[in-house]
């Protein structure tokens, strides 16, 4: 099976080159699409310096869900690898560990567990809103219209609802040494707090709080 890596990016000029260094040239990755979600910085310029990555530039910032929906529509691979653009410490070996369980048929979806995931997620062994996943592209077939209606940060929890509904086998892949910077570190304290609050609001709009708890319970049971 072929594999497409989708990297949604918004104002990540300072970090995306390191992510591309881990992704580009990886022997298990056939196509790399970076979706610049209306960045106001030089994200697109940084990506353009890496001709092996295909750049899709969105005029307006529509949010992560919209960026991923566009990427999915353009992706040619049988498998989809989702990677956030702000990761620090990512290596090709981390990607191999995430890809292999799905590629080899041992799991239906794999999800990363980074070093700086919130302590409760590390304690239960599942980061239910991790942005790094591998799944078959066909898993989302027929849901394109729904993706267009989701909040900006509703993608992961919507995907979780499909995982639970289909009783999909989940491989949780620990990623030692990989972190995702806190929003307060990226944007400043108050802007980071507001960004976190907006993200949580989007999650609750996509799936009510009790629904999120049920997702976590079911997904833990579905780990392989």
N, C-alpha and C positions, 0 to 999 in steps of 0.2 A: 504494500500500500504506500502511496505517496503522502507526504505530510507538508502542510502549510503552517507557517508560524505567523500569527497575527499579533502585532504590537500596537495597541492604541496609545497615543501620546498627546499630552497637552502641556505645553511649556516645560519641556524636559531637555532643553539643550545641554544642561550641565551633566546629565546622567545617561542619556540614551546611547551615546557612543560606546560606553562600557557594555551595555546590554547587547548591542549589535556585535561587538567583538566576540561575545560568547555564542551568538546565534549563527552568524554568517559563516559558511564553510562547514557547519556541523554535518557529519556524514548521514544523519538520519533526517535532516531537514531539506526538503526539495524546493521550497518557495518561502520567501520572507516578504510579508506585506506590512508596512508601517502606515498607520492611518493617523495623520496629523489632524487633530480635532480642533481646528481653528486656533492654533497657538499664536500668541502675540510675541514670542521670542524667536530665536533662530533654530528651533527644532527641525524644521524642514531643510534648512541649509546644512545642518549637521548630517541628516540622513542622506541628503543628495550627494555627499562626499563618499557614500558607500554604494556604488552602482549595483552591487549584488542584491540590494534591497529595493523592492518596488515601493515607491512613495505614492500614497493617496492623500491629497491635501483637501480637507474640507474647509469651505469658506467661513462657516460659522461654527462656534463651539456648541455642539449638540449633546455632549455628554458621552460617557464611556459606552453605554448601550448602543447609541446611534453609530458610534465609530465601529464597534464590533459588528453590528448589523451590516454596515457597508463592506467591511472586510470579508465577512462570510459570503456575501453576494459575489465577491471577486475571487475568492479562494478556489484553487484548482485541486487541492489535495483531498485524499480520502480521509485523512486524519487532520485534526486542527490542534495546534499547540497555541495556547493563549499565554502571553508573557507581558507583564506590566513593564512600562518603559523606565521606571525609576529604581529598579533593583540595584543593590550594591553587593558585590561579592559573587555575582553569578558566574558560573563556569560551564564549559561544555559537558563536564561530567554530571553536573546537576541536571542538565537538560536530558542527558541519556537516561538517568535514573527515573525521570518523570515520564519519558516517552515509552520506555521498554515494556512496562506492564500492559499497556493498551496495545502496542504494536504486536506483542507476542500472544495476545489473547487471554492473559491472566486476569484482566480487569476490563470493565467497560469505560471507565473514566479514571483518571489519576488527578490528584490534587496535591499541591505543595504544602508543606508546613515549614515556614521559614523560622530562622533563629529568633526574630523579634516579633513573631506573632504574639498577640495578647496571651498572658499566662493561662487564662482559662482554656484557650484553644490548644495550647501545648499540653496542658494537663489532661484534657480529654482525648488528645490525639487527633484533632480535626479542626482545621481552620475553614469554617463553612463559607466564608466570603473571600477565600483566597482567589487572587486573579490569575494564578498560574495553574492551568489545567490542560489535559489532553483528552480528546474525545473524537468519535467519528463525526464527520460533517453531517452525515445522514441523521444523527441524533436530533438535530434542530430542523430538519426538513419539515415543511408544513407550518412552521411557527413564525415565519417571516413577518406576517401582519401583526402578530402579538408583540414581537420585538419593537416594532415601530411605536407601540403605545406605552411602552414601559418608561418609568422614570429614568433619569440620567444614570443612576447607580443601581438599577434594578436587575441587571443582567444575571449576576451570580445567583441571587436567590430564586429567580425564575428558572434558571438552569437546575438548581437544586430541586425544585418542585417536579421537574421532569425526571430527574434521577430517582426520586422517591417513588413517583408514580410507576416507573418502569422497573423498580427493584434492581437498579443497576449495581453491578459490583464496583466498589470504590477502592482504589489503591492510594493510600496516603503516603506521600514521599517526603521524608524529612530532608530539609535542605540546610545542613550545617554551614555556617559562615555567610548565609544570604540574608540580607535585611531589606526591608522597604522603609524608606525614611518616613518619619512621622510628618503629618501635614504641618505641624507647628514648626518643624525644622525647615520645611520647604517654603512656607508662606509667612512665617512669623506667628507669634503666639495667638493673637486674637483672630487673625484670618484663618489660622489652622483650626481653632475651636469652631469657628463658623462652618468651615468646610466639613469637619467631622459631623457636626449637627445636621448639615444638609444631606450628607451621605446616609446617616441613620434615618432621617425623615424619608428619603427615597426608598430605603429598605422596607420601612413599615408601610409605605404606600403600595409597594409591590406585593408584600406578604405581611399580614398582621403579626404582632409580637408572638402570640401563641402559636401561630403557624410557623414562625421561625424556630421556636423551641421544638416543635414536632419534627421539623426538618432535621435539626441536629440529632435528635434521638434516633430517627430512622436511618440517617446517614451513618451514624456510628455503628448501627447493627449491620449495615451493608458493606462494611469494610472487609477486604480480603487480605 
